[in-house]
Amino acid sequence: MPQPQPQPEPAACPDLRIGISGSPESTPRSGSHHGVARCRALGIDALEMAWVQRVAMTAKGASKVREAAAEHDVRLSVHAPYFINLNSPDPDVVEASVGRIAAAGRAAGWTGARNVVLHLAFRHGDPPETVFDRVRDGLSEARSRLGADGSKVVLRPETMGRSSQFGDLEEVLALCREVPGTAPCIDIAHLHAREGRWNTRREFHALWDRVAAVLGAEALVDVHVHISGIAYGDRGERKHLPFAEADLDYVGFLSVARERGLRGTVIVESPAREDDVLVLRDAWGGLELGSGGAP
Protein backbone atom coordinates (compact mmCIF):
# COMPACT_ATOMS: atom_id res chain seq x y z
CA MET A 1 0.00 0.00 0.00
CA PRO A 2 1.37 3.48 -0.84
CA GLN A 3 2.48 5.38 2.21
CA PRO A 4 1.03 8.82 3.03
CA GLN A 5 3.34 11.64 2.01
CA PRO A 6 4.90 13.94 4.64
CA GLN A 7 2.79 16.98 5.37
CA PRO A 8 4.13 20.52 4.99
CA GLU A 9 3.96 22.94 7.87
CA PRO A 10 0.63 24.82 7.70
CA ALA A 11 0.89 28.46 6.69
CA ALA A 12 -1.53 31.36 6.50
CA CYS A 13 -3.27 31.65 3.13
CA PRO A 14 -1.98 34.29 0.68
CA ASP A 15 -5.38 35.11 -0.79
CA LEU A 16 -9.13 34.64 -0.30
CA ARG A 17 -10.51 31.82 -2.42
CA ILE A 18 -14.13 31.00 -3.17
CA GLY A 19 -14.96 27.30 -3.18
CA ILE A 20 -17.66 24.64 -3.18
CA SER A 21 -18.83 22.07 -0.63
CA GLY A 22 -18.57 18.66 -2.28
CA SER A 23 -17.63 18.00 -5.89
CA PRO A 24 -19.62 20.00 -8.46
CA GLU A 25 -22.77 18.27 -9.64
CA SER A 26 -21.48 18.47 -13.20
CA THR A 27 -18.43 16.35 -12.37
CA PRO A 28 -18.54 13.57 -15.02
CA ARG A 29 -17.04 10.78 -12.89
CA SER A 30 -16.98 9.89 -9.20
CA GLY A 31 -13.89 10.53 -7.16
CA SER A 32 -12.61 13.65 -5.47
CA HIS A 33 -9.72 13.95 -7.94
CA HIS A 34 -12.27 14.29 -10.74
CA GLY A 35 -14.12 16.86 -8.63
CA VAL A 36 -10.91 18.86 -8.32
CA ALA A 37 -10.44 18.88 -12.10
CA ARG A 38 -14.05 19.95 -12.63
CA CYS A 39 -13.61 22.80 -10.15
CA ARG A 40 -10.73 24.17 -12.21
CA ALA A 41 -12.72 23.81 -15.46
CA LEU A 42 -15.49 25.91 -13.89
CA GLY A 43 -13.10 28.45 -12.42
CA ILE A 44 -13.74 27.37 -8.81
CA ASP A 45 -10.65 27.78 -6.66
CA ALA A 46 -11.38 25.59 -3.63
CA LEU A 47 -13.11 22.30 -2.81
CA GLU A 48 -14.30 21.12 0.59
CA MET A 49 -14.54 17.34 0.47
CA ALA A 50 -17.77 16.39 2.25
CA TRP A 51 -16.91 13.32 4.31
CA VAL A 52 -20.08 13.84 6.30
CA GLN A 53 -21.16 10.19 6.45
CA ARG A 54 -17.81 8.46 6.95
CA VAL A 55 -14.10 8.72 6.24
CA ALA A 56 -13.45 6.37 3.35
CA MET A 57 -10.32 7.95 1.85
CA THR A 58 -7.40 5.57 1.36
CA ALA A 59 -3.74 6.52 1.05
CA LYS A 60 -3.83 5.56 -2.64
CA GLY A 61 -6.94 7.64 -3.33
CA ALA A 62 -5.53 10.52 -1.33
CA SER A 63 -2.43 10.55 -3.51
CA LYS A 64 -4.61 11.07 -6.60
CA VAL A 65 -6.46 13.92 -4.92
CA ARG A 66 -3.23 15.57 -3.76
CA GLU A 67 -1.76 15.38 -7.27
CA ALA A 68 -4.93 16.77 -8.87
CA ALA A 69 -5.10 19.66 -6.41
CA ALA A 70 -1.48 20.58 -7.14
CA GLU A 71 -1.95 20.29 -10.90
CA HIS A 72 -5.13 22.39 -10.99
CA ASP A 73 -4.30 24.80 -8.15
CA VAL A 74 -7.44 23.99 -6.15
CA ARG A 75 -7.29 24.50 -2.39
CA LEU A 76 -8.64 21.54 -0.40
CA SER A 77 -10.42 21.24 2.93
CA VAL A 78 -12.54 18.55 4.57
CA HIS A 79 -15.85 18.43 6.40
CA ALA A 80 -15.67 15.64 8.99
CA PRO A 81 -18.57 13.23 9.63
CA TYR A 82 -21.74 14.59 11.22
CA PHE A 83 -21.80 11.69 13.68
CA ILE A 84 -19.75 13.47 16.34
CA ASN A 85 -21.04 14.33 19.80
CA LEU A 86 -18.41 15.11 22.41
CA ASN A 87 -21.17 15.85 24.95
CA SER A 88 -22.91 12.50 24.69
CA PRO A 89 -23.88 10.85 28.00
CA ASP A 90 -22.57 7.60 26.49
CA PRO A 91 -18.77 7.37 26.84
CA ASP A 92 -18.63 4.99 23.87
CA VAL A 93 -20.16 7.69 21.67
CA VAL A 94 -17.62 10.21 22.92
CA GLU A 95 -14.75 7.83 22.19
CA ALA A 96 -16.11 7.09 18.71
CA SER A 97 -16.46 10.82 18.11
CA VAL A 98 -12.84 11.48 19.06
CA GLY A 99 -11.87 8.65 16.72
CA ARG A 100 -13.84 10.13 13.82
CA ILE A 101 -12.20 13.52 14.29
CA ALA A 102 -8.75 11.93 14.31
CA ALA A 103 -9.56 9.75 11.28
CA ALA A 104 -10.82 12.74 9.29
CA GLY A 105 -7.75 14.76 10.21
CA ARG A 106 -5.37 11.96 9.33
CA ALA A 107 -6.93 11.32 5.90
CA ALA A 108 -7.23 15.05 5.19
CA GLY A 109 -3.49 15.36 5.67
CA TRP A 110 -2.88 12.58 3.15
CA THR A 111 -4.74 14.59 0.50
CA GLY A 112 -2.88 17.80 1.29
CA ALA A 113 -5.97 19.43 2.80
CA ARG A 114 -5.11 21.74 5.67
CA ASN A 115 -8.46 22.48 7.34
CA VAL A 116 -10.95 20.00 8.82
CA VAL A 117 -14.40 21.39 9.72
CA LEU A 118 -16.22 19.91 12.71
CA HIS A 119 -19.71 19.79 14.22
CA LEU A 120 -18.82 18.97 17.80
CA ALA A 121 -21.76 18.44 20.14
CA PHE A 122 -25.37 18.75 21.20
CA ARG A 123 -26.23 20.42 24.49
CA HIS A 124 -28.73 17.84 25.88
CA GLY A 125 -29.88 20.50 28.37
CA ASP A 126 -26.55 20.43 30.22
CA PRO A 127 -25.06 23.59 31.75
CA PRO A 128 -23.03 25.56 29.16
CA GLU A 129 -19.87 25.36 31.26
CA THR A 130 -20.14 21.57 31.50
CA VAL A 131 -20.69 21.21 27.77
CA PHE A 132 -17.73 23.47 27.01
CA ASP A 133 -15.40 21.48 29.26
CA ARG A 134 -16.42 18.16 27.73
CA VAL A 135 -16.04 19.47 24.19
CA ARG A 136 -12.67 21.03 24.99
CA ASP A 137 -11.38 17.80 26.51
CA GLY A 138 -12.58 15.65 23.60
CA LEU A 139 -11.20 18.02 20.97
CA SER A 140 -7.88 18.21 22.82
CA GLU A 141 -7.66 14.41 22.83
CA ALA A 142 -8.34 14.24 19.09
CA ARG A 143 -5.73 16.92 18.42
CA SER A 144 -3.25 15.02 20.61
CA ARG A 145 -3.80 11.81 18.65
CA LEU A 146 -3.21 13.65 15.39
CA GLY A 147 -0.06 15.22 16.78
CA ALA A 148 1.23 11.81 17.75
CA ASP A 149 0.75 10.75 14.11
CA GLY A 150 2.63 13.80 12.86
CA SER A 151 -0.50 15.38 11.38
CA LYS A 152 -0.40 19.15 11.00
CA VAL A 153 -3.98 19.73 9.89
CA VAL A 154 -5.98 22.50 11.55
CA LEU A 155 -9.19 21.41 13.27
CA ARG A 156 -11.98 23.94 12.64
CA PRO A 157 -14.96 23.91 15.05
CA GLU A 158 -17.90 25.41 13.17
CA THR A 159 -20.34 28.03 14.42
CA MET A 160 -23.67 26.21 14.45
CA GLY A 161 -27.15 27.28 13.42
CA ARG A 162 -29.38 25.90 16.19
CA SER A 163 -29.53 26.70 19.88
CA SER A 164 -29.59 22.96 20.66
CA GLN A 165 -26.07 22.65 19.26
CA PHE A 166 -22.78 23.59 20.85
CA GLY A 167 -21.14 26.31 18.80
CA ASP A 168 -22.24 29.91 19.20
CA LEU A 169 -19.61 32.45 18.24
CA GLU A 170 -18.21 32.98 21.73
CA GLU A 171 -17.99 29.24 22.42
CA VAL A 172 -16.11 28.55 19.21
CA LEU A 173 -13.67 31.42 19.72
CA ALA A 174 -13.02 30.45 23.34
CA LEU A 175 -12.49 26.81 22.33
CA CYS A 176 -9.97 27.76 19.65
CA ARG A 177 -8.15 29.99 22.11
CA GLU A 178 -7.75 27.07 24.54
CA VAL A 179 -6.98 24.14 22.21
CA PRO A 180 -3.75 24.33 20.18
CA GLY A 181 -3.96 23.31 16.53
CA THR A 182 -7.50 24.64 16.11
CA ALA A 183 -9.09 27.69 14.47
CA PRO A 184 -12.72 28.64 13.83
CA CYS A 185 -14.91 27.85 10.88
CA ILE A 186 -17.16 30.91 10.78
CA ASP A 187 -20.48 29.92 9.20
CA ILE A 188 -22.14 33.22 8.29
CA ALA A 189 -25.54 31.68 7.53
CA HIS A 190 -25.55 29.76 10.81
CA LEU A 191 -24.71 32.87 12.81
CA HIS A 192 -27.46 34.78 11.04
CA ALA A 193 -30.01 32.01 11.63
CA ARG A 194 -29.05 31.45 15.27
CA GLU A 195 -29.11 35.08 16.37
CA GLY A 196 -31.13 36.91 13.72
CA ARG A 197 -28.28 39.32 13.05
CA TRP A 198 -24.79 39.29 11.51
CA ASN A 199 -26.29 40.52 8.25
CA THR A 200 -25.18 44.14 7.80
CA ARG A 201 -21.85 45.70 6.96
CA ARG A 202 -21.62 47.11 10.47
CA GLU A 203 -22.27 43.66 11.96
CA PHE A 204 -19.77 41.98 9.65
CA HIS A 205 -17.13 44.47 10.78
CA ALA A 206 -18.09 43.70 14.39
CA LEU A 207 -17.76 39.97 13.70
CA TRP A 208 -14.18 40.26 12.50
CA ASP A 209 -13.38 42.70 15.29
CA ARG A 210 -14.48 40.03 17.76
CA VAL A 211 -12.48 37.26 16.07
CA ALA A 212 -9.36 39.42 16.16
CA ALA A 213 -9.96 40.46 19.78
CA VAL A 214 -10.04 36.83 20.96
CA LEU A 215 -7.59 35.13 18.59
CA GLY A 216 -5.39 37.99 17.40
CA ALA A 217 -5.21 39.93 14.16
CA GLU A 218 -3.40 37.00 12.54
CA ALA A 219 -6.68 35.07 12.56
CA LEU A 220 -8.00 37.41 9.85
CA VAL A 221 -5.36 36.27 7.37
CA ASP A 222 -6.23 32.62 7.96
CA VAL A 223 -10.03 32.43 7.88
CA HIS A 224 -12.23 29.51 6.93
CA VAL A 225 -15.81 30.57 6.21
CA HIS A 226 -19.02 28.83 5.20
CA ILE A 227 -21.79 30.84 3.56
CA SER A 228 -25.16 30.30 1.88
CA GLY A 229 -28.70 31.57 2.06
CA ILE A 230 -30.64 30.14 4.98
CA ALA A 231 -34.20 29.67 6.24
CA TYR A 232 -34.59 30.07 9.99
CA GLY A 233 -37.07 30.48 12.83
CA ASP A 234 -37.18 30.92 16.59
CA ARG A 235 -34.88 27.94 17.18
CA GLY A 236 -32.44 28.90 14.45
CA GLU A 237 -31.55 27.11 11.23
CA ARG A 238 -34.17 25.24 9.22
CA LYS A 239 -32.43 24.64 5.90
CA HIS A 240 -29.94 26.17 3.52
CA LEU A 241 -31.27 28.22 0.59
CA PRO A 242 -29.90 29.63 -2.67
CA PHE A 243 -28.74 33.22 -2.32
CA ALA A 244 -31.61 34.43 -4.52
CA GLU A 245 -34.22 32.99 -2.12
CA ALA A 246 -32.71 34.28 1.12
CA ASP A 247 -32.16 37.54 2.99
CA LEU A 248 -28.42 37.11 3.63
CA ASP A 249 -26.44 40.13 2.40
CA TYR A 250 -23.61 38.22 0.79
CA VAL A 251 -22.40 41.27 -1.15
CA GLY A 252 -22.13 43.19 2.12
CA PHE A 253 -20.17 40.30 3.60
CA LEU A 254 -17.78 40.28 0.64
CA SER A 255 -17.26 44.03 0.66
CA VAL A 256 -16.29 43.93 4.34
CA ALA A 257 -14.03 40.94 3.70
CA ARG A 258 -12.20 42.95 1.03
CA GLU A 259 -11.94 46.04 3.19
CA ARG A 260 -10.57 44.03 6.11
CA GLY A 261 -8.05 42.19 3.92
CA LEU A 262 -9.32 38.73 4.87
CA ARG A 263 -7.27 35.81 3.59
CA GLY A 264 -8.21 32.15 3.54
CA THR A 265 -11.16 30.23 2.08
CA VAL A 266 -14.90 30.84 1.70
CA ILE A 267 -16.92 27.67 1.02
CA VAL A 268 -20.41 28.04 -0.47
CA GLU A 269 -22.92 25.54 0.95
CA SER A 270 -25.88 26.60 -1.19
CA PRO A 271 -28.27 23.97 -2.60
CA ALA A 272 -27.79 25.79 -5.92
CA ARG A 273 -24.30 24.26 -5.86
CA GLU A 274 -21.86 25.56 -8.49
CA ASP A 275 -24.29 28.23 -9.69
CA ASP A 276 -24.09 30.08 -6.38
CA VAL A 277 -20.33 29.52 -6.07
CA LEU A 278 -19.92 31.33 -9.37
CA VAL A 279 -22.32 34.07 -8.20
CA LEU A 280 -20.13 34.65 -5.16
CA ARG A 281 -16.89 34.37 -7.12
CA ASP A 282 -18.07 36.93 -9.68
CA ALA A 283 -19.31 39.28 -6.95
CA TRP A 284 -15.93 39.02 -5.21
CA GLY A 285 -14.03 39.71 -8.41
CA GLY A 286 -16.23 42.70 -9.21
CA LEU A 287 -15.74 44.47 -5.91
CA GLU A 288 -13.38 47.38 -5.51
CA LEU A 289 -11.92 48.38 -2.17
CA GLY A 290 -14.37 50.63 -0.32
CA SER A 291 -17.22 50.13 -2.80
CA GLY A 292 -19.60 48.59 -0.33
CA GLY A 293 -21.19 51.78 0.91
CA ALA A 294 -21.67 53.04 4.45
CA PRO A 295 -20.70 50.74 7.34
C-alpha positions in Angstrom: 0.0 0.0 0.0 1.4 3.5 -0.8 2.5 5.4 2.2 1.0 8.8 3.0 3.3 11.6 2.0 4.9 13.9 4.6 2.8 17.0 5.4 4.1 20.5 5.0 4.0 22.9 7.9 0.6 24.8 7.7 0.9 28.5 6.7 -1.5 31.4 6.5 -3.3 31.6 3.1 -2.0 34.3 0.7 -5.4 35.1 -0.8 -9.1 34.6 -0.3 -10.5 31.8 -2.4 -14.1 31.0 -3.2 -15.0 27.3 -3.2 -17.7 24.6 -3.2 -18.8 22.1 -0.6 -18.6 18.7 -2.3 -17.6 18.0 -5.9 -19.6 20.0 -8.5 -22.8 18.3 -9.6 -21.5 18.5 -13.2 -18.4 16.3 -12.4 -18.5 13.6 -15.0 -17.0 10.8 -12.9 -17.0 9.9 -9.2 -13.9 10.5 -7.2 -12.6 13.7 -5.5 -9.7 14.0 -7.9 -12.3 14.3 -10.7 -14.1 16.9 -8.6 -10.9 18.9 -8.3 -10.4 18.9 -12.1 -14.0 20.0 -12.6 -13.6 22.8 -10.2 -10.7 24.2 -12.2 -12.7 23.8 -15.5 -15.5 25.9 -13.9 -13.1 28.5 -12.4 -13.7 27.4 -8.8 -10.6 27.8 -6.7 -11.4 25.6 -3.6 -13.1 22.3 -2.8 -14.3 21.1 0.6 -14.5 17.3 0.5 -17.8 16.4 2.3 -16.9 13.3 4.3 -20.1 13.8 6.3 -21.2 10.2 6.4 -17.8 8.5 7.0 -14.1 8.7 6.2 -13.5 6.4 3.3 -10.3 8.0 1.9 -7.4 5.6 1.4 -3.7 6.5 1.0 -3.8 5.6 -2.6 -6.9 7.6 -3.3 -5.5 10.5 -1.3 -2.4 10.6 -3.5 -4.6 11.1 -6.6 -6.5 13.9 -4.9 -3.2 15.6 -3.8 -1.8 15.4 -7.3 -4.9 16.8 -8.9 -5.1 19.7 -6.4 -1.5 20.6 -7.1 -2.0 20.3 -10.9 -5.1 22.4 -11.0 -4.3 24.8 -8.2 -7.4 24.0 -6.2 -7.3 24.5 -2.4 -8.6 21.5 -0.4 -10.4 21.2 2.9 -12.5 18.5 4.6 -15.9 18.4 6.4 -15.7 15.6 9.0 -18.6 13.2 9.6 -21.7 14.6 11.2 -21.8 11.7 13.7 -19.8 13.5 16.3 -21.0 14.3 19.8 -18.4 15.1 22.4 -21.2 15.8 24.9 -22.9 12.5 24.7 -23.9 10.8 28.0 -22.6 7.6 26.5 -18.8 7.4 26.8 -18.6 5.0 23.9 -20.2 7.7 21.7 -17.6 10.2 22.9 -14.7 7.8 22.2 -16.1 7.1 18.7 -16.5 10.8 18.1 -12.8 11.5 19.1 -11.9 8.6 16.7 -13.8 10.1 13.8 -12.2 13.5 14.3 -8.8 11.9 14.3 -9.6 9.8 11.3 -10.8 12.7 9.3 -7.7 14.8 10.2 -5.4 12.0 9.3 -6.9 11.3 5.9 -7.2 15.0 5.2 -3.5 15.4 5.7 -2.9 12.6 3.2 -4.7 14.6 0.5 -2.9 17.8 1.3 -6.0 19.4 2.8 -5.1 21.7 5.7 -8.5 22.5 7.3 -11.0 20.0 8.8 -14.4 21.4 9.7 -16.2 19.9 12.7 -19.7 19.8 14.2 -18.8 19.0 17.8 -21.8 18.4 20.1 -25.4 18.8 21.2 -26.2 20.4 24.5 -28.7 17.8 25.9 -29.9 20.5 28.4 -26.5 20.4 30.2 -25.1 23.6 31.8 -23.0 25.6 29.2 -19.9 25.4 31.3 -20.1 21.6 31.5 -20.7 21.2 27.8 -17.7 23.5 27.0 -15.4 21.5 29.3 -16.4 18.2 27.7 -16.0 19.5 24.2 -12.7 21.0 25.0 -11.4 17.8 26.5 -12.6 15.6 23.6 -11.2 18.0 21.0 -7.9 18.2 22.8 -7.7 14.4 22.8 -8.3 14.2 19.1 -5.7 16.9 18.4 -3.3 15.0 20.6 -3.8 11.8 18.6 -3.2 13.6 15.4 -0.1 15.2 16.8 1.2 11.8 17.7 0.7 10.7 14.1 2.6 13.8 12.9 -0.5 15.4 11.4 -0.4 19.1 11.0 -4.0 19.7 9.9 -6.0 22.5 11.5 -9.2 21.4 13.3 -12.0 23.9 12.6 -15.0 23.9 15.1 -17.9 25.4 13.2 -20.3 28.0 14.4 -23.7 26.2 14.4 -27.2 27.3 13.4 -29.4 25.9 16.2 -29.5 26.7 19.9 -29.6 23.0 20.7 -26.1 22.6 19.3 -22.8 23.6 20.9 -21.1 26.3 18.8 -22.2 29.9 19.2 -19.6 32.5 18.2 -18.2 33.0 21.7 -18.0 29.2 22.4 -16.1 28.6 19.2 -13.7 31.4 19.7 -13.0 30.4 23.3 -12.5 26.8 22.3 -10.0 27.8 19.7 -8.1 30.0 22.1 -7.7 27.1 24.5 -7.0 24.1 22.2 -3.8 24.3 20.2 -4.0 23.3 16.5 -7.5 24.6 16.1 -9.1 27.7 14.5 -12.7 28.6 13.8 -14.9 27.8 10.9 -17.2 30.9 10.8 -20.5 29.9 9.2 -22.1 33.2 8.3 -25.5 31.7 7.5 -25.6 29.8 10.8 -24.7 32.9 12.8 -27.5 34.8 11.0 -30.0 32.0 11.6 -29.1 31.5 15.3 -29.1 35.1 16.4 -31.1 36.9 13.7 -28.3 39.3 13.0 -24.8 39.3 11.5 -26.3 40.5 8.2 -25.2 44.1 7.8 -21.9 45.7 7.0 -21.6 47.1 10.5 -22.3 43.7 12.0 -19.8 42.0 9.6 -17.1 44.5 10.8 -18.1 43.7 14.4 -17.8 40.0 13.7 -14.2 40.3 12.5 -13.4 42.7 15.3 -14.5 40.0 17.8 -12.5 37.3 16.1 -9.4 39.4 16.2 -10.0 40.5 19.8 -10.0 36.8 21.0 -7.6 35.1 18.6 -5.4 38.0 17.4 -5.2 39.9 14.2 -3.4 37.0 12.5 -6.7 35.1 12.6 -8.0 37.4 9.8 -5.4 36.3 7.4 -6.2 32.6 8.0 -10.0 32.4 7.9 -12.2 29.5 6.9 -15.8 30.6 6.2 -19.0 28.8 5.2 -21.8 30.8 3.6 -25.2 30.3 1.9 -28.7 31.6 2.1 -30.6 30.1 5.0 -34.2 29.7 6.2 -34.6 30.1 10.0 -37.1 30.5 12.8 -37.2 30.9 16.6 -34.9 27.9 17.2 -32.4 28.9 14.5 -31.6 27.1 11.2 -34.2 25.2 9.2 -32.4 24.6 5.9 -29.9 26.2 3.5 -31.3 28.2 0.6 -29.9 29.6 -2.7 -28.7 33.2 -2.3 -31.6 34.4 -4.5 -34.2 33.0 -2.1 -32.7 34.3 1.1 -32.2 37.5 3.0 -28.4 37.1 3.6 -26.4 40.1 2.4 -23.6 38.2 0.8 -22.4 41.3 -1.1 -22.1 43.2 2.1 -20.2 40.3 3.6 -17.8 40.3 0.6 -17.3 44.0 0.7 -16.3 43.9 4.3 -14.0 40.9 3.7 -12.2 42.9 1.0 -11.9 46.0 3.2 -10.6 44.0 6.1 -8.0 42.2 3.9 -9.3 38.7 4.9 -7.3 35.8 3.6 -8.2 32.1 3.5 -11.2 30.2 2.1 -14.9 30.8 1.7 -16.9 27.7 1.0 -20.4 28.0 -0.5 -22.9 25.5 0.9 -25.9 26.6 -1.2 -28.3 24.0 -2.6 -27.8 25.8 -5.9 -24.3 24.3 -5.9 -21.9 25.6 -8.5 -24.3 28.2 -9.7 -24.1 30.1 -6.4 -20.3 29.5 -6.1 -19.9 31.3 -9.4 -22.3 34.1 -8.2 -20.1 34.6 -5.2 -16.9 34.4 -7.1 -18.1 36.9 -9.7 -19.3 39.3 -7.0 -15.9 39.0 -5.2 -14.0 39.7 -8.4 -16.2 42.7 -9.2 -15.7 44.5 -5.9 -13.4 47.4 -5.5 -11.9 48.4 -2.2 -14.4 50.6 -0.3 -17.2 50.1 -2.8 -19.6 48.6 -0.3 -21.2 51.8 0.9 -21.7 53.0 4.5 -20.7 50.7 7.3 
